[in-house]
Amino acid sequence: MLKKTLYLLLCSCLAGHLVTAQKLKESKPNVILFLVDDMGVMDTSVPFLTNKDGTIQKYPLNNWYRTPNMQKLANMGTRFSTFYAQSVCSPTRISILTGQNATRHKTTQWINPELNNRGEFGPENWQWQGIEKSHHYTLPQLIKANGYETIFIGKAHLGSLNSHAENPLNLGFNFNIGGSAWGSPGSYYGTENYTNKKKKNSVPHLEHYHNTDTFLTEALTREANKKITEAVAENKPFFLEMSHYAVHRPFMFDERFKPNYDSVEYSQDAFKYATLVEGMDKSLGDILNHLEALGIAENTLILFVGDNGSDAPIGNPHDVASSSPLRGKKGTHFEGGTRVPFIAAWAKTDADNKWQKQIPILKGTVQQSVGTVMDIYPTILDILNIETPKDYTIDGYSLREVLTQEKTSDRIPEFLMHFPHEHRSSYFTSYRFGDWKLIYHYFPEMNPSHVRYELYNLLNDPYESVNQYKKEPKVLEDMMALMIQKLETEEALFPIDKMGLEAKPFLKI
């Protein structure tokens, strides 16, 4: 009798969700921004890179990682072969929520929660406390104002301790689970309460999972699915930022996936990193399955993206290593430091769905246009038919047209990455325009391997192996002029030299 009663209750709840889901399909589409920490373009079994002819190319690292749910998502939608983020996390995360380049919003370095980590020669007045209350219209604020439930799950790292931006609730989210000023978890293990006792960076709001075997990625996924269920029950469309701490350090085994890898092929830390990647992929799959069970997958748009280049513990940061065949990794000025995966897809394709008729994202395609993290803000607003405030400057462009049509963008590829701080690469600006990429080093004397100018033709030399600044002086001159103009337009802050003066870029051969 008890089993029959429970069965009837389950059927009743499911029927209620399906009726609500049908109502939601007639109202507004849901949006999930699936953001992965430190995941570069090669940290996946899904190939993103293409050759000159636009043909997808698979490389050895694609055979090392296992991401079947990313592949499922890519098959249902469009992936970009060239998608740029900032080279470290906080600048990217703020660019996503503001639509502005880091040069403009002034958070140009990762945020140390407790102090100004500008570096010895960095600008004093860079925005190290994160998003300011009076300067931005954030993406969740605008979406929330249009009747959406706004949910934040996972890593925030959007502001320092005691700042306005420390808590995502201050930025337009109705719910925050896991988000704080810290950029890495103390531990991924529930048995350690997601805390490193020697540090302060515990993950908040997950006490229910303390002293259990629940891996952090799994705990956050469960919380995300709970909030999705609640939104559906309340008949509210939702915007979810599913912002995983994975695959950021500390590198720890996700034991569920340890049998899938051979530790002999790479280092022990690389072995751990691969299990973190697969755990993230399982999270994606679990959310996709939950959306389908609730009957809202056809009505839910997924945008999958990494926040900076790979930090996989493979090889030297400035060589061809963890982003192979690209050069460099997180924190560097090379392509491997700024290229990230990006996929846009409906969670389940349905040609008869009202919203998919209006926004028919191409299935199984690889887009050759260049995209950037600044494009996420206007793309979501465009798809949801929400206007950008007229008195607000954004640096991104809506990708709606290139996601729904068999064409590349008419825009000339352009991306400015301004980094007046210390990291693996220090005090530089990189600028892509068309096929050319310029890297300007403010203090080349600090690194014997650097010259002031690096110039690469990414069409002919995507691996940045031949510096052409001496061979192509006219191109260098033109690129420097364009870069300086862009820096001025975005009101860049520059490093401070040993004389206490701004070290502005100049051309001298």
C-alpha positions in Angstrom: 0.0 0.0 0.0 2.9 2.4 0.9 4.6 1.7 -2.4 1.4 2.4 -4.3 0.9 5.7 -2.4 4.5 6.8 -3.1 4.1 5.8 -6.8 0.9 7.9 -7.1 2.6 10.9 -5.4 5.6 10.6 -7.8 3.3 10.5 -10.8 1.3 13.4 -9.5 4.5 15.5 -9.0 5.8 14.6 -12.4 2.5 15.4 -14.1 2.5 18.8 -12.3 6.1 19.6 -13.6 5.1 18.6 -17.1 2.1 20.9 -17.1 4.2 23.7 -15.7 6.9 22.9 -18.3 4.4 23.2 -21.1 3.4 26.7 -19.8 7.1 27.7 -19.7 7.5 26.7 -23.3 4.9 29.2 -24.2 6.5 32.0 -22.2 10.2 32.6 -22.3 13.3 30.4 -23.0 15.6 29.5 -20.2 19.4 30.1 -20.4 22.2 28.2 -18.8 25.7 29.7 -18.9 28.0 26.7 -18.2 31.3 28.2 -17.2 34.4 26.1 -16.5 37.4 27.4 -14.6 40.8 27.1 -16.3 39.5 25.0 -19.2 41.4 25.7 -22.4 40.4 24.8 -25.9 42.4 21.6 -25.9 41.2 20.2 -22.5 38.5 18.1 -24.1 37.9 15.2 -26.4 35.8 17.5 -28.6 38.1 19.0 -31.4 37.7 22.7 -31.8 40.7 23.7 -33.9 40.5 23.8 -37.7 43.0 24.0 -40.6 43.0 26.8 -43.2 40.2 25.1 -45.1 37.9 25.1 -42.1 38.3 21.3 -41.6 38.2 20.2 -38.0 41.5 18.7 -36.8 41.9 16.2 -33.9 45.1 16.2 -31.9 46.6 13.9 -29.3 45.2 15.8 -26.3 41.7 15.2 -27.7 42.4 11.5 -27.3 43.6 11.9 -23.7 40.4 13.6 -22.3 37.0 12.1 -22.1 34.1 14.6 -22.5 31.2 12.8 -24.2 28.5 15.2 -23.0 30.4 18.1 -24.5 30.4 16.1 -27.7 26.7 15.6 -27.4 26.2 19.4 -26.9 28.4 20.2 -29.9 26.4 17.8 -32.0 23.3 19.6 -31.1 24.7 23.1 -31.7 27.6 25.3 -32.9 31.1 25.4 -31.6 33.6 28.2 -32.3 37.1 27.3 -33.5 38.5 30.6 -32.3 36.9 32.0 -29.1 38.9 34.4 -26.9 38.8 35.0 -23.1 41.2 37.0 -20.9 44.3 35.1 -19.9 43.2 34.9 -16.2 39.9 34.3 -14.5 38.4 37.4 -12.8 38.8 39.7 -15.8 36.9 37.2 -18.0 34.1 36.6 -15.4 33.5 40.3 -15.1 33.6 40.7 -18.8 30.8 38.1 -19.1 28.6 39.9 -16.6 29.3 43.4 -17.9 29.8 43.0 -21.7 32.9 45.1 -21.4 36.6 44.3 -22.1 38.8 44.1 -19.1 40.7 47.2 -20.3 37.5 49.1 -19.9 36.1 47.7 -16.7 39.6 47.9 -15.2 39.8 44.5 -13.5 42.8 43.4 -15.5 44.3 40.8 -13.1 42.9 38.0 -11.1 41.5 39.2 -7.8 43.4 38.4 -4.6 40.6 38.6 -2.0 42.7 40.2 0.7 45.1 42.6 -1.1 45.9 44.6 -4.2 48.0 42.2 -6.3 48.9 44.7 -9.0 52.5 43.5 -9.2 55.6 45.7 -8.6 54.9 47.9 -11.6 51.1 47.5 -12.1 48.7 50.5 -12.1 47.7 51.4 -8.5 44.1 52.2 -9.5 43.1 49.1 -11.3 39.8 47.7 -10.1 41.1 45.0 -7.8 37.8 45.0 -5.7 35.8 43.9 -8.8 32.5 45.1 -10.2 31.5 48.5 -8.8 27.9 49.1 -7.8 27.4 52.3 -9.8 29.3 51.6 -13.0 27.6 48.6 -14.6 24.4 47.1 -15.7 25.1 43.4 -15.0 23.6 40.7 -17.2 21.6 39.1 -14.3 20.2 42.4 -13.3 18.8 43.0 -16.8 17.5 39.4 -17.0 16.0 39.5 -13.6 14.1 42.7 -14.4 12.4 40.8 -17.2 10.8 38.3 -14.9 13.5 35.6 -14.7 14.7 33.6 -11.7 18.5 34.3 -11.6 20.7 31.6 -10.1 24.4 31.5 -9.4 26.1 28.2 -8.5 29.8 27.7 -7.9 32.8 29.9 -8.3 32.3 33.7 -8.3 35.7 35.5 -7.8 34.1 38.7 -8.9 35.2 40.9 -6.0 37.5 41.0 -3.0 36.5 40.4 0.6 33.9 42.9 1.9 33.4 44.4 -1.5 30.1 45.0 -3.3 30.9 42.2 -5.8 32.0 39.6 -3.3 28.5 38.2 -3.2 26.7 37.4 -6.5 23.4 38.4 -4.7 24.5 42.0 -5.1 24.9 41.6 -8.8 21.4 40.6 -9.8 21.3 37.0 -8.8 18.4 35.8 -6.6 20.3 32.8 -5.3 24.0 32.1 -4.6 25.3 28.7 -3.7 29.1 28.4 -3.5 30.1 31.9 -4.7 32.6 34.0 -2.7 35.7 36.1 -3.1 37.9 33.1 -3.4 39.0 31.8 -6.8 39.8 28.2 -5.8 38.3 25.6 -3.4 40.1 24.6 -0.3 39.4 21.0 -1.3 37.2 19.2 -3.8 36.4 16.5 -1.1 33.3 16.5 1.0 35.2 14.5 3.6 37.4 17.6 4.0 34.4 19.9 4.0 35.7 21.5 0.8 38.2 23.3 3.0 42.0 23.6 3.4 42.6 24.1 7.1 45.8 26.1 6.3 43.9 28.6 4.1 40.6 30.5 4.3 39.2 29.4 1.0 36.4 27.1 1.9 33.4 26.8 -0.4 30.3 28.3 1.3 26.7 27.0 1.5 27.5 23.3 1.1 27.3 22.2 4.7 24.8 19.6 3.8 27.5 17.7 2.0 30.2 18.0 4.7 31.7 14.8 6.0 30.3 12.9 2.9 32.0 11.3 -0.1 30.4 13.9 -2.4 32.9 15.5 -4.8 32.5 19.3 -5.1 31.6 19.1 -8.8 28.8 16.7 -7.9 27.5 18.8 -5.0 27.3 21.9 -7.1 25.5 20.0 -9.8 22.9 18.6 -7.4 22.3 22.2 -6.1 21.9 23.5 -9.6 19.3 20.8 -10.5 17.4 21.6 -7.3 17.1 25.3 -8.2 16.1 24.4 -11.7 13.3 22.2 -10.3 12.2 25.0 -8.0 12.0 27.5 -10.9 9.9 25.2 -12.9 7.6 24.5 -10.0 7.1 28.3 -9.7 6.4 28.6 -13.4 9.4 31.0 -13.8 11.9 31.1 -16.6 15.4 31.0 -15.3 19.0 32.2 -16.0 21.5 29.9 -14.4 25.2 30.6 -14.2 26.7 27.1 -13.5 30.2 28.2 -12.7 32.3 25.2 -11.7 35.4 25.5 -9.6 36.7 22.6 -11.7 39.2 22.3 -13.3 41.1 24.8 -11.1 43.9 23.9 -8.7 44.3 22.1 -6.3 44.6 19.1 -8.6 42.7 16.3 -6.8 41.4 12.9 -8.1 37.8 12.7 -8.8 37.8 9.0 -7.9 34.7 8.2 -10.1 36.8 8.6 -13.2 40.3 7.4 -12.1 40.0 4.0 -13.9 39.6 5.8 -17.3 43.2 7.1 -17.5 46.7 5.7 -17.6 48.9 7.7 -15.3 52.0 6.6 -17.3 51.1 8.8 -20.3 51.4 12.1 -18.4 52.3 13.2 -14.8 50.3 12.4 -11.7 48.9 15.9 -11.6 47.8 15.7 -15.3 46.1 12.4 -14.4 44.2 14.3 -11.6 43.4 17.1 -14.0 41.8 14.7 -16.5 39.5 13.3 -13.8 38.4 16.8 -13.0 37.6 17.5 -16.6 35.5 14.3 -16.9 33.7 15.2 -13.6 32.8 18.5 -15.1 31.5 16.8 -18.2 29.4 14.5 -16.1 27.9 17.5 -14.5 26.9 18.8 -18.0 25.3 15.5 -18.8 23.4 15.4 -15.5 22.0 18.8 -16.1 21.0 18.0 -19.7 19.2 14.8 -18.4 17.5 16.8 -15.6 16.2 19.3 -18.1 14.8 16.6 -20.3 13.1 14.8 -17.3 11.4 18.1 -16.4 10.2 18.6 -20.0 12.1 21.9 -20.6 15.2 20.8 -22.5 13.8 22.0 -25.8 13.2 25.4 -24.2 16.6 25.8 -22.6 19.6 27.4 -24.3 23.1 26.3 -23.2 26.2 28.4 -23.6 29.4 26.5 -22.7 32.6 28.4 -22.2 36.0 28.3 -20.4 37.3 31.4 -18.5 40.9 31.4 -19.7 43.5 29.2 -21.4 44.4 25.8 -20.1 46.2 25.3 -16.8 46.7 21.6 -17.3 49.9 20.5 -15.6 51.6 19.5 -18.9 54.8 21.1 -20.1 56.3 24.6 -19.9 53.8 27.5 -19.9 55.5 29.3 -22.8 56.0 26.3 -25.0 53.7 24.1 -27.0 52.4 21.9 -24.2 49.0 21.8 -22.4 47.4 23.6 -25.3 49.2 21.7 -28.0 49.4 22.5 -30.9 48.9 26.0 -29.7 51.7 27.7 -27.8 51.3 28.8 -24.2 48.8 28.3 -21.4 46.9 30.3 -18.7 48.5 33.6 -17.8 50.6 33.9 -21.0 50.4 36.2 -24.0 50.2 33.3 -26.5 47.1 31.8 -28.1 47.1 28.9 -25.5 46.6 31.5 -22.8 43.4 33.1 -24.3 41.7 30.5 -26.5 38.8 28.6 -24.8 36.0 26.2 -25.8 32.7 27.8 -26.7 29.5 25.9 -27.7 26.0 27.2 -28.1 23.1 24.7 -28.3 19.5 24.0 -27.3 19.5 21.3 -24.6 17.4 19.2 -26.9 16.7 19.9 -30.5 13.1 20.2 -31.6 12.2 21.8 -35.0 8.7 22.4 -33.8 9.6 24.3 -30.6 8.5 27.9 -30.6 11.8 29.3 -29.6 13.9 27.1 -31.8 11.9 28.2 -34.7 12.8 31.8 -33.8 16.4 31.0 -33.0 17.4 27.9 -35.0 21.0 27.3 -33.9 22.8 25.3 -36.5 23.5 21.7 -35.5 26.9 20.1 -35.5 28.7 23.0 -37.1 32.0 24.6 -36.5 31.9 28.4 -36.8 35.0 30.1 -38.3 34.1 33.6 -37.0 36.1 34.9 -34.1 34.1 35.3 -30.9 35.0 36.7 -27.4 33.6 36.5 -23.9 32.3 40.0 -24.3 29.9 38.7 -26.9 28.0 36.5 -24.3 26.3 39.5 -22.7 24.8 41.0 -25.9 24.0 37.5 -27.4 21.9 36.5 -24.4 20.1 39.9 -24.3 19.5 39.6 -28.1 18.0 36.1 -27.8 15.8 37.1 -24.9 14.8 40.3 -26.7 16.1 42.5 -23.8 17.5 45.9 -24.7 20.9 47.2 -23.6 20.6 50.4 -21.6 21.2 53.3 -23.9 23.7 55.0 -21.6 25.9 51.9 -21.3 28.9 50.9 -23.4 29.5 47.3 -24.3 32.5 45.9 -26.2 30.9 42.7 -27.4 28.6 41.8 -30.3 25.6 39.5 -30.6 26.5 36.2 -32.0 22.8 35.4 -32.9 23.3 35.8 -36.6 26.3 33.5 -36.9 24.7 30.9 -34.7 21.6 30.7 -36.8 22.9 31.1 -40.4 25.4 29.3 -42.6 27.7 32.3 -42.8 30.7 33.8 -41.0 30.5 37.2 -39.4 31.3 40.3 -41.6 33.3 41.8 -38.7 37.1 41.8 -38.9 38.4 39.5 -36.2 39.6 41.7 -33.3 40.6 41.0 -29.7 42.5 43.2 -27.2 44.1 41.6 -24.2 45.7 44.1 -21.9 47.7 42.9 -18.9 49.6 45.5 -17.0 50.5 43.1 -14.2 52.8 40.1 -13.3 52.0 36.5 -14.1 53.6 33.9 -16.3 53.7 36.6 -18.9 54.1 40.1 -17.4 53.3 43.6 -18.5 52.0 43.1 -22.0 49.2 44.0 -24.4 48.3 41.6 -27.2 46.1 42.6 -30.0 44.6 40.6 -32.8 43.2 42.4 -35.9 42.4 40.3 -39.0 45.0 37.6 -39.5 47.7 39.5 -37.6 48.5 39.4 -33.9 50.7 41.9 -32.2 52.2 41.5 -28.7 53.8 44.5 -27.0 56.0 44.0 -24.0 56.3 47.1 -21.8 59.5 46.0 -20.0 61.2 43.4 -22.3 64.4 43.8 -20.3 62.7 41.9 -17.4 62.8 38.7 -19.5 65.8 37.9 -21.6 63.7 35.8 -24.0 61.4 38.8 -24.8 61.8 41.5 -27.4 59.5 44.6 -27.3 57.4 43.5 -30.3 56.1 40.2 -31.4 54.1 39.9 -34.7 52.5 36.8 -36.0 50.3 36.0 -39.0 47.8 33.6 -37.4 46.5 32.4 -40.7 49.9 31.1 -41.8 51.4 30.6 -38.4 48.7 29.7 -35.8 51.3 28.4 -33.5 53.2 31.7 -33.2 56.5 30.3 -34.1 57.9 33.0 -36.4 58.2 36.6 -35.1 57.8 38.8 -38.2 58.1 42.3 -36.7 61.4 43.0 -38.5 60.3 41.5 -41.8 57.0 43.3 -41.8 57.7 46.9 -40.6 54.6 48.4 -42.3 52.3 45.8 -40.7 53.9 46.4 -37.4 53.4 50.2 -37.8 49.7 49.7 -38.7 49.1 47.2 -35.9 50.7 49.5 -33.3 48.5 52.4 -34.4 45.4 50.3 -34.2 46.4 48.8 -30.8 47.1 52.3 -29.3 43.8 53.6 -30.6 42.0 50.7 -29.1 43.7 51.2 -25.7 42.8 54.9 -25.8 39.2 54.2 -26.6 38.9 51.8 -23.7 40.8 54.2 -21.4 43.5 51.7 -20.5 45.6 51.9 -17.4 49.3 51.3 -18.0 52.2 49.9 -16.0 54.3 52.3 -14.0 58.0 52.3 -14.8 60.9 52.7 -12.4 60.7 56.5 -12.7 57.1 56.4 -11.5 55.7 57.3 -15.0 53.1 55.6 -17.1 54.8 53.2 -19.5 52.7 53.9 -22.6 53.3 51.8 -25.8 55.4 53.3 -28.6 56.9 52.2 -31.9 60.7 52.3 -32.3 62.6 49.9 -34.5 
